[in-house]
Amino acid sequence: MHIATLKKSRNIRAFGTNREHRTPTFSYRRFKSRIVRRLNNDELPVASSPVTTGWQHSYTSEYDTVCQRLPLDSPPDGASHSRSHLGDTETPSNQDRVAPAEGDCCDLPSGRAQQEAPPHDRKNSTGQDCYWKDSGGVETASCSRLQPFTVLDRTPNMHCNQPEPKLRMIIPGLQDNYYLSLMDRGRRSLVALALASSVVLWSGETHRLQGSIHLHPHTSTCSITSVSWSSDGSALAIGTGDGEIQLWDVESKSKLRSVHGHLSQVGALTWNQHLISSGSLLGSIHHHDMRAGLPVGMAQLQKGVCSLEWSPSGHRLASGSTDGLLCIWPSDPGVTSRALPTSSIPHPTAVKALGWCPWQSEVVAVGGGRTDGMLRIWDTSRDTCLHSIPTNSQICSLRWSRRRKELFTAHGLPHNHINCWTFPSLTQQAQLQGHTGRVLDLALSSCEKWILSCGSDQQACLWDNQLQDTRSSPDHPNSPPQHPSLPHQHPSLPPQHPSLPH
């Protein structure tokens, strides 16, 4: 009896062992056929397919609703925060795309709103990687969900010693990145602002949203890293973190085409009639004829390109790189990467803030980085510095005022302010303070009556910049009062310098 019991127990153990090592009932061919069948259907792609992941595996908290609800205003010791990186090292990472800063995810709209399916009448015929979304108009802070350019504060119109913004608006999702070009002003004072993976269009005339362009969350997880309007304002170019450039017709609310060629984020865009030039983090400059989307030339730098701008005459192209080189290129972009600049001017820090003088075709202004802080005016025909002045702060952006012969600069620490300089003496006219983080970019209206600034504090400030013509002289009987936003301006325009022709 004992021997029979022992044999029975051995048979039970053997049966269990065979059961554990039993082969599965389905094969790899069956598994593959299910995946292919799933991809061919009209349903969403499977989570593990490359279509969903965009062939990449980097993590982003852009659509993480849990991260959006976390109180990230006070990070723990050693943690990074967007407002604590105002004095960054000005050296970009080697990642091909830029994710929102760690402290920015709490201000993003909810994940459900970001992943809203595009309307069927707005689906683009050229692809499903992006879509247009109409705006429901301006909203106030009393709404349950704050949308971009929601008015937070209306400053009373009264005279005071301290300049105050006319409007203070929230811009959730703005990337605190010194090397990106996230805002540009187009025709009829229409401002394009990149917020994470979308571009919002805001009218400076009506102070209302006109619409927005979104990268589809199911086919792209990268962010928008640059925007630029064409010279006539009919087309908007968008650069993404994965190297794509999209061309949009805002009037028809449709995407015209996409061009590829860059292997990393497109951080700078600029137009020269139908030619668009783009610069990437890997140092390549590509030129495309956007009428056909064909490449017409390229150039290669040693370090990343963080700024590009064609001169108003279209004869010269200025580029700034992360290694501090200001390069001037001829109007003929060349067809190979062996194209060389006509001049290269070294700087102590990265050349991010630059701008051509509107009335002197050879003059370009350059703003220094955090450890430099110098504002320099260069004559590119002789490679000589005409004027320079220390600002003791990082210069993130600059804009020329054609009518007033002035220059506006946006700064970081310690004051996070905007300076107004006369030209060519570089005398400080006014200082505007309204941001708690560094001022990343500026937009000056076409009539130059207002200035829009966006900062790393996730806020946009609208400033009055009312022009003072000859009627503003105290001796004129119809002289209007001087606007409080610029308390230190001269009562009249300075006489035009004979060496500064239009």
LOLUMTI-217074 format. One record per residue (C-alpha): z, x, y. Coordinates in nm, 4 decimals. Example, Ala and Ser with C-alpha at 12.3 -4.5 7.8 and 13.67 -1.06 7.14 Angstrom:
REM LOLUMTI-217074
> 0.7800	1.2300	-0.4500
> 0.7140	1.3670	-0.1060
END
This chain:
REM LOLUMTI-217074
> 0.0000	0.0000	0.0000
> 0.0751	0.2860	0.2346
> -0.2651	0.4399	0.1620
> -0.4441	0.1093	0.2412
> -0.2633	0.0780	0.5746
> -0.3584	0.4354	0.6713
> -0.7279	0.3748	0.5934
> -0.7220	0.0563	0.8016
> -0.5767	0.2385	1.1047
> -0.8412	0.5116	1.0760
> -1.1178	0.2516	1.0739
> -0.9769	0.0889	1.3885
> -0.9670	0.4271	1.5739
> -1.3207	0.5071	1.4657
> -1.4427	0.1664	1.5888
> -1.2763	0.2248	1.9248
> -1.4324	0.5694	1.9565
> -1.7792	0.4355	1.8862
> -1.7235	0.1603	2.1389
> -1.6275	0.4089	2.4087
> -1.9411	0.6218	2.3540
> -2.1765	0.3293	2.3179
> -2.4930	0.3697	2.5314
> -2.5573	0.1211	2.8148
> -2.7782	-0.1763	2.7471
> -3.0200	-0.1080	3.0380
> -3.2486	0.1887	3.1026
> -3.3390	0.3874	3.4139
> -3.6802	0.2199	3.4211
> -3.5133	-0.1170	3.4454
> -3.2828	0.0074	3.7236
> -3.5790	0.1500	3.9178
> -3.7802	-0.1686	3.8824
> -3.4928	-0.3681	4.0285
> -3.4746	-0.1371	4.3319
> -3.8513	-0.1555	4.3897
> -3.8473	-0.5341	4.3518
> -3.5650	-0.5547	4.6031
> -3.7484	-0.3380	4.8566
> -4.0679	-0.5414	4.8278
> -3.8910	-0.8658	4.8992
> -3.8355	-1.0014	5.2517
> -3.4628	-0.9518	5.2139
> -3.2665	-0.6693	5.3732
> -3.3040	-0.3248	5.2148
> -3.0476	-0.2224	4.9607
> -2.7604	-0.0202	5.0999
> -2.8441	0.2967	4.9068
> -3.2147	0.3099	4.9949
> -3.3553	0.5645	5.2433
> -3.4901	0.2767	5.4510
> -3.1378	0.1802	5.5426
> -2.9963	0.5290	5.5895
> -3.2944	0.6535	5.7879
> -3.3145	0.9515	5.5485
> -2.9915	1.0788	5.7015
> -2.6297	1.0764	5.5960
> -2.4367	1.1377	5.9191
> -2.1629	0.8912	6.0038
> -2.1679	0.6871	6.3217
> -1.9029	0.4494	6.4531
> -2.1525	0.2612	6.6658
> -2.1409	-0.0509	6.4512
> -1.7903	0.0000	6.3132
> -1.6053	-0.3100	6.4291
> -1.2722	-0.1659	6.3165
> -1.3198	0.1412	6.5351
> -1.4239	-0.0816	6.8250
> -1.0913	-0.2656	6.8123
> -0.8728	0.0437	6.7955
> -0.6776	0.1352	7.1110
> -0.8348	0.4756	7.1726
> -0.7189	0.5183	7.5320
> -0.4393	0.7521	7.4203
> -0.5641	0.9709	7.1335
> -0.3176	1.1783	6.9345
> -0.2638	1.5463	7.0001
> -0.5673	1.7477	6.9079
> -0.8003	1.4475	6.9031
> -1.1029	1.4406	7.1263
> -1.1655	1.1810	7.3949
> -1.4590	1.1195	7.6214
> -1.2474	1.1415	7.9354
> -1.0855	1.4654	7.8278
> -1.4230	1.6376	7.7824
> -1.5136	1.6406	8.1510
> -1.5177	2.0177	8.1492
> -1.7213	2.0734	7.8368
> -1.8609	2.4080	7.7344
> -2.2139	2.2868	7.8183
> -2.3408	2.4012	7.4810
> -2.4893	2.1172	7.2722
> -2.4309	2.0855	6.9022
> -2.6988	2.1484	6.6428
> -2.7097	1.7884	6.5327
> -3.0423	1.6160	6.5683
> -2.8938	1.3065	6.7171
> -2.6117	1.2236	6.9511
> -2.3550	0.9662	6.8500
> -2.1309	0.7955	7.1057
> -1.8232	0.9898	7.2042
> -1.5075	0.9154	7.0123
> -1.3457	0.7395	7.3038
> -1.6478	0.5262	7.3781
> -1.6524	0.3124	7.0642
> -1.3690	0.0905	7.1821
> -1.5823	-0.0301	7.4738
> -1.8904	-0.1176	7.2730
> -1.9828	-0.4823	7.2220
> -1.8845	-0.6321	6.8911
> -2.0738	-0.5264	6.5830
> -2.1984	-0.8811	6.5268
> -2.3546	-0.8883	6.8730
> -2.5167	-0.5479	6.8230
> -2.6677	-0.6497	6.4885
> -2.8018	-0.9801	6.6095
> -3.1372	-1.0508	6.4514
> -3.4296	-1.0306	6.6943
> -3.5997	-1.3572	6.7909
> -3.9174	-1.4265	6.5985
> -4.1272	-1.4521	6.9146
> -4.0178	-1.1053	7.0260
> -4.1022	-0.9155	6.7064
> -4.3390	-0.6338	6.7857
> -4.6732	-0.6214	6.6116
> -4.6554	-0.2429	6.5893
> -4.3366	-0.2349	6.3825
> -3.9899	-0.3722	6.3234
> -3.7914	-0.0680	6.4394
> -3.7032	-0.2204	6.7788
> -3.7141	-0.5493	6.9684
> -3.6820	-0.6997	7.3139
> -3.3992	-0.9309	7.4089
> -3.3953	-1.1504	7.7183
> -3.0875	-1.1603	7.9357
> -2.8802	-1.4665	8.0082
> -2.8016	-1.3535	8.3618
> -2.5081	-1.1859	8.5266
> -2.1604	-1.2439	8.3895
> -1.8135	-1.2046	8.5307
> -1.5024	-1.0460	8.3934
> -1.3665	-1.3878	8.2976
> -1.6083	-1.4044	8.0033
> -1.4641	-1.3417	7.6595
> -1.7162	-1.0645	7.5890
> -1.8055	-0.8141	7.8597
> -2.1792	-0.7452	7.8767
> -2.3400	-0.4456	8.0502
> -2.3228	-0.4633	8.4304
> -2.0472	-0.7220	8.4272
> -1.8930	-0.7214	8.7746
> -1.5349	-0.5972	8.7621
> -1.4531	-0.5752	9.1293
> -1.6086	-0.6837	9.4578
> -1.5018	-0.4643	9.7463
> -1.4441	-0.6494	10.0763
> -1.6977	-0.5608	10.3447
> -1.4615	-0.4107	10.5989
> -1.4391	-0.0834	10.7844
> -1.2014	0.1683	10.6321
> -1.1566	0.5411	10.6250
> -1.2069	0.5728	10.2508
> -1.5564	0.4801	10.1237
> -1.5513	0.2109	9.8561
> -1.8283	0.0896	9.6246
> -1.9845	-0.2453	9.7023
> -1.9796	-0.3429	9.3344
> -1.7973	-0.2019	9.0355
> -1.9513	-0.2901	8.6977
> -1.8798	-0.2082	8.3354
> -2.1390	-0.0247	8.1231
> -2.0010	-0.0144	7.7662
> -2.1542	0.2336	7.5267
> -2.2631	0.4962	7.7824
> -2.2674	0.8376	7.6144
> -2.0574	1.1025	7.7867
> -2.3162	1.3753	7.7328
> -2.4019	1.6234	8.0068
> -2.7425	1.7088	7.8566
> -2.9001	1.3624	7.8363
> -3.1085	1.1688	8.0912
> -2.9761	0.8157	8.0489
> -3.0770	0.6403	8.3734
> -3.3922	0.6068	8.5820
> -3.5042	0.3793	8.8628
> -3.8482	0.2193	8.8537
> -4.0580	-0.0115	9.0661
> -3.8899	-0.2949	9.2593
> -3.5553	-0.1170	9.2167
> -3.5447	-0.1924	8.8439
> -3.2961	0.0427	8.6765
> -3.3190	0.1389	8.3088
> -2.9913	0.2570	8.1537
> -2.9469	0.3767	7.7950
> -2.6322	0.2464	7.6263
> -2.5913	0.3722	7.2687
> -2.8927	0.2339	7.0763
> -3.0196	-0.0004	7.3491
> -3.1712	0.0151	7.6979
> -3.0637	-0.2443	7.9549
> -3.2757	-0.3297	8.2589
> -3.0835	-0.4151	8.5763
> -3.2346	-0.5329	8.9041
> -3.0977	-0.3763	9.2190
> -3.2405	-0.6622	9.4249
> -3.0792	-0.9538	9.2404
> -2.7928	-0.7610	9.0753
> -2.8803	-0.9271	8.7443
> -2.9873	-0.8110	8.4014
> -3.3586	-0.8563	8.3347
> -3.3477	-0.7875	7.9608
> -3.2779	-0.5172	7.7080
> -3.4549	-0.3139	7.4407
> -3.2769	-0.2548	7.1105
> -3.3402	-0.0214	6.8216
> -3.3233	-0.2299	6.5062
> -2.9896	-0.1587	6.3298
> -3.1484	-0.1941	5.9834
> -3.4161	0.0709	6.0378
> -3.2615	0.3136	6.2864
> -2.9069	0.4370	6.3373
> -2.9762	0.6923	6.6110
> -2.9060	0.6585	6.9828
> -3.1358	0.6536	7.2829
> -3.1129	0.9896	7.4576
> -3.3542	0.9638	7.7535
> -3.5452	0.7111	7.9637
> -3.8177	0.7543	8.2251
> -4.0362	0.5166	8.4264
> -4.4024	0.5870	8.4919
> -4.5009	0.6579	8.8519
> -4.6384	0.3063	8.9028
> -4.3446	0.1452	8.7229
> -4.5637	-0.0339	8.4693
> -4.4390	0.1530	8.1611
> -4.1027	0.2737	8.0369
> -4.0728	0.5736	7.8056
> -3.7733	0.5955	7.5713
> -3.6648	0.9066	7.3812
> -3.4463	0.8748	7.0724
> -3.2113	1.0995	6.8819
> -3.4504	1.1422	6.5880
> -3.7373	1.2786	6.8024
> -3.9382	0.9596	6.8591
> -4.0863	0.8551	7.1957
> -4.1516	0.4844	7.2520
> -4.3696	0.3414	7.5282
> -4.2838	-0.0097	7.6488
> -4.4634	-0.2561	7.8751
> -4.1789	-0.4352	8.0507
> -4.3994	-0.7075	8.1985
> -4.5254	-0.8239	7.8582
> -4.1947	-0.7325	7.6885
> -4.3690	-0.5445	7.4096
> -4.3877	-0.1937	7.2710
> -4.7246	-0.0305	7.3271
> -4.6957	0.2649	7.0908
> -4.4743	0.5368	6.9472
> -4.5444	0.9086	6.9378
> -4.3832	1.1634	6.7086
> -4.3716	1.5391	6.6986
> -4.0187	1.6441	6.7909
> -3.7759	1.7373	6.5164
> -3.4618	1.6783	6.7237
> -3.3330	1.4576	7.0027
> -3.5540	1.4033	7.3076
> -3.3194	1.4733	7.5970
> -3.5685	1.4835	7.8871
> -3.8807	1.2854	7.9842
> -4.1075	1.3011	8.2895
> -4.4435	1.1510	8.3901
> -4.7525	1.2932	8.5602
> -4.9914	0.9988	8.5956
> -5.0905	0.9187	8.2321
> -4.9389	1.2408	8.0975
> -4.5827	1.2316	7.9680
> -4.3881	1.5500	7.8999
> -4.0856	1.5567	7.6731
> -3.8252	1.8209	7.5935
> -3.6107	1.8460	7.2818
> -3.2856	2.0058	7.1739
> -3.4790	2.2673	6.9748
> -3.6538	2.3955	7.2908
> -3.9988	2.2422	7.2430
> -4.1939	2.0794	7.5268
> -4.4669	1.8370	7.4226
> -4.7335	1.6760	7.6417
> -4.8982	1.3478	7.5394
> -5.1677	1.1345	7.6937
> -5.0010	0.7969	7.6569
> -5.3263	0.6042	7.6964
> -5.4131	0.7083	7.3426
> -5.0857	0.8622	7.2268
> -5.2554	1.1967	7.1583
> -5.0930	1.5393	7.2090
> -5.2638	1.7538	7.4714
> -5.0368	2.0590	7.4807
> -4.7001	2.2102	7.4033
> -4.4685	2.4981	7.4889
> -4.1644	2.6537	7.3272
> -3.8392	2.7801	7.4794
> -3.5628	2.9810	7.3173
> -3.2931	2.7187	7.3793
> -3.2705	2.3437	7.4202
> -3.4469	2.1610	7.7034
> -3.2053	1.9489	7.9067
> -3.4160	1.8648	8.2155
> -3.7843	1.8151	8.3008
> -3.9546	1.7031	8.6211
> -4.3102	1.7137	8.7515
> -4.3537	1.7937	9.1200
> -4.4657	1.5044	9.3451
> -4.8106	1.6643	9.3757
> -4.8378	1.6950	8.9962
> -4.9317	2.0649	9.0162
> -4.6101	2.2116	8.8744
> -4.3600	2.1263	8.6042
> -3.9970	2.2400	8.6255
> -3.7877	2.2708	8.3110
> -3.4211	2.3536	8.2675
> -3.2697	2.4846	7.9464
> -2.9225	2.5232	7.8044
> -2.9356	2.9026	7.8352
> -2.9681	2.8798	8.2163
> -3.3431	2.9297	8.2635
> -3.5376	2.7442	8.5314
> -3.9037	2.7670	8.4254
> -4.2040	2.6654	8.6356
> -4.5173	2.5668	8.4448
> -4.8736	2.5116	8.5702
> -5.0379	2.1720	8.5800
> -5.2527	2.2631	8.2770
> -5.0022	2.2214	7.9916
> -5.2027	2.4321	7.7451
> -5.2838	2.3460	7.3867
> -5.0649	2.5909	7.1946
> -4.7031	2.6968	7.1897
> -4.8080	3.0307	7.3422
> -4.8293	2.8762	7.6894
> -4.6146	3.0790	7.9292
> -4.4420	2.9690	8.2509
> -4.5582	3.1070	8.5830
> -4.1997	3.1997	8.6694
> -3.8553	3.2033	8.5049
> -3.5413	3.2080	8.7178
> -3.2091	3.2736	8.5387
> -2.8887	3.0882	8.6246
> -2.5259	3.1438	8.5167
> -2.5023	2.8059	8.3398
> -2.7291	2.5408	8.1918
> -2.9938	2.4010	8.4278
> -2.9421	2.0264	8.3953
> -2.9494	1.8881	8.7516
> -3.2805	1.9671	8.9199
> -3.5223	1.7903	9.1516
> -3.8350	1.8689	9.3511
> -3.8273	1.8282	9.7284
> -4.0478	1.5269	9.8142
> -4.1917	1.6803	10.1314
> -4.2161	2.0486	10.0294
> -4.4145	2.0901	9.7087
> -4.2843	2.4404	9.6308
> -3.9120	2.3745	9.6820
> -3.6795	2.2676	9.4011
> -3.3026	2.2070	9.4048
> -3.0810	2.3123	9.1133
> -2.7169	2.2227	9.0502
> -2.4871	2.4556	8.8583
> -2.2669	2.3718	8.5632
> -1.8912	2.3671	8.5231
> -1.8286	2.7414	8.5548
> -2.0878	2.7842	8.8316
> -2.0841	2.4812	9.0621
> -2.3454	2.6236	9.3022
> -2.6115	2.4104	9.4700
> -2.9238	2.6233	9.5121
> -3.2551	2.5592	9.6881
> -3.5416	2.7653	9.5419
> -3.8857	2.8501	9.6745
> -4.0807	2.8598	9.3486
> -4.3868	3.0217	9.5056
> -4.1850	3.3394	9.5801
> -3.8939	3.2961	9.3356
> -3.6460	3.3286	9.6205
> -3.3287	3.1319	9.6908
> -3.3571	2.9714	10.0346
> -3.0062	2.8247	10.0521
> -2.6977	2.8008	9.8349
> -2.3514	2.6535	9.8706
> -2.0527	2.6366	9.6320
> -1.9300	2.2905	9.5350
> -1.6434	2.4040	9.3074
> -1.7320	2.1399	9.0482
> -1.9874	2.0635	8.7818
> -2.3114	1.9147	8.9183
> -2.4388	1.6569	8.6688
> -2.7293	1.5089	8.8640
> -2.9046	1.5219	9.2012
> -3.1426	1.2987	9.3966
> -3.3492	1.3611	9.7098
> -3.3611	1.1164	10.0027
> -3.7152	1.1264	10.1445
> -3.6484	0.9227	10.4564
> -3.3258	1.0879	10.5626
> -3.4058	1.4467	10.4612
> -3.0850	1.4542	10.2557
> -2.9725	1.5408	9.9055
> -2.7219	1.3539	9.6873
> -2.5314	1.5314	9.4087
> -2.3120	1.3819	9.1340
> -2.0068	1.5847	9.0285
> -1.7380	1.6143	8.7645
> -1.3870	1.7504	8.7927
> -1.1731	1.7732	8.9948
> -1.2766	1.4733	9.2075
> -1.5599	1.3042	9.0082
> -1.7382	1.2304	9.3335
> -2.0795	1.2063	9.5023
> -2.1762	1.4392	9.7855
> -2.4384	1.3844	10.0541
> -2.5961	1.7029	10.1988
> -2.8291	1.7553	10.4923
> -3.1418	1.9622	10.4417
> -3.2104	2.2456	10.4963
> -2.8653	2.3432	10.6303
> -2.6775	2.1979	10.3269
> -2.4060	2.0554	10.5468
> -2.1887	1.7970	10.3744
> -2.2415	1.4567	10.5340
> -2.0209	1.2332	10.3198
> -1.8216	1.2185	9.9975
> -1.8011	0.9052	9.7827
> -1.5159	0.8681	9.5323
> -1.4914	0.5733	9.2958
> -1.5071	0.7062	8.9383
> -1.2228	0.8261	8.7176
> -1.4628	1.0293	8.4995
> -1.7466	1.2622	8.5857
> -2.0508	1.1021	8.7499
> -2.3272	1.1529	8.4942
> -2.6298	1.0206	8.6836
> -2.7533	0.8676	9.0093
> -3.0265	0.6217	9.1026
> -3.1475	0.5796	9.4606
> -3.3333	0.2600	9.5485
> -3.6921	0.2815	9.6674
> -3.5870	0.1547	10.0109
> -3.2870	0.3930	9.9980
> -3.0453	0.1183	10.0960
> -2.8183	0.1588	9.7933
> -2.7085	0.4196	9.5404
> -2.6132	0.3401	9.1811
> -2.3866	0.5836	8.9993
> -2.2804	0.5787	8.6336
> -1.9824	0.7721	8.5056
> -1.8125	0.8735	8.1859
> -1.5426	0.6160	8.2667
> -1.7892	0.3518	8.1385
> -1.8352	0.2129	8.4892
> -2.1253	0.1836	8.7334
> -2.0670	0.1784	9.1088
> -2.3088	0.0374	9.3651
> -2.2828	0.2063	9.7035
> -2.4321	0.1022	10.0363
> -2.6605	0.3634	10.1883
> -2.7888	0.1735	10.4898
> -3.0478	0.3750	10.6765
> -2.9722	0.4778	11.0306
> -3.2885	0.4928	11.2402
> -3.3290	0.5751	11.6054
> -3.1860	0.2336	11.6978
> -2.8462	0.3486	11.5652
> -2.7985	0.5694	11.8676
> -2.4999	0.4620	12.0837
> -2.7300	0.4492	12.3883
> -2.9533	0.1854	12.2296
> -2.8561	-0.1729	12.3231
> -2.9330	-0.3111	11.9750
> -2.7558	-0.0354	11.7874
> -2.6104	-0.1682	11.4591
> -2.2613	-0.0584	11.3538
> -2.2308	0.2415	11.1258
> -2.1683	0.1496	10.7623
> -1.8269	0.2479	10.6232
> -1.9721	0.3841	10.2968
> -2.0945	0.6917	10.4802
> -1.8254	0.7529	10.7426
> -1.9373	1.1040	10.8371
> -2.3068	1.0426	10.8993
> -2.4682	1.1383	11.2237
> -2.5371	0.8498	11.4654
> -2.9087	0.9218	11.4500
> -3.1579	1.1000	11.2307
> -3.1782	1.4731	11.2911
> -3.5056	1.5899	11.4470
> -3.7673	1.6823	11.1905
> -3.7980	2.0528	11.1353
> -4.1477	2.1833	11.2186
> -4.1535	2.3844	10.8934
> -4.0838	2.0755	10.6803
> -4.4075	1.8736	10.6861
> -4.4363	1.5493	10.4945
END
